């Protein structure tokens, strides 16, 4: 279902209802462990998750790692950085 190495490859799907119908054709949430080797970043005007990922990881597609490292946000959409100016967020270490 997912490419090898995807962060979702080990997620379970929802079980069908007792009558065999698919209630929800999605996957269960993936587990997110604690962030390691974090840097504290003070949000400033103009910051965006993709731009921070470009700065810290040289890859703007890794914005989700920053969202995962900040568990007080339910999902990345909660991290509207314009409204968070002056707040500290965690930037996890880039994977080796």
HUFENBEL-V330323 format. One record per backbone hydrogen bond with DSSP energy under -1.0 kcal/mol. CO is the residue of the C=O (numbers start at 1). NH is the residue of the N-H. E is the energy in kcal/mol with one decimal. If there is no record, write none. Layout:
# HUFENBEL-V330323
{{CO NH E} {CO NH E}}
This chain:
# HUFENBEL-V330323
{{3 6 -2.1} {6 9 -1.4} {8 11 -1.9} {12 28 -3.9} {17 20 -2.7} {21 17 -3.0} {24 26 -1.3} {26 14 -1.4} {36 93 -2.3} {39 91 -2.7} {41 89 -2.7} {43 86 -3.1} {44 47 -2.1} {48 52 -2.6} {49 53 -2.4} {50 54 -2.0} {51 55 -2.2} {52 56 -3.0} {53 57 -2.6} {53 59 -1.2} {54 58 -1.2} {59 62 -1.7} {62 65 -1.5} {63 67 -1.7} {64 68 -2.7} {65 69 -1.5} {67 70 -1.1} {70 73 -1.8} {75 78 -2.4} {76 79 -1.7} {78 80 -1.3} {79 81 -1.3} {80 83 -1.4} {81 84 -1.0} {84 87 -2.7} {87 43 -2.9} {89 41 -3.0} {91 39 -2.3}}
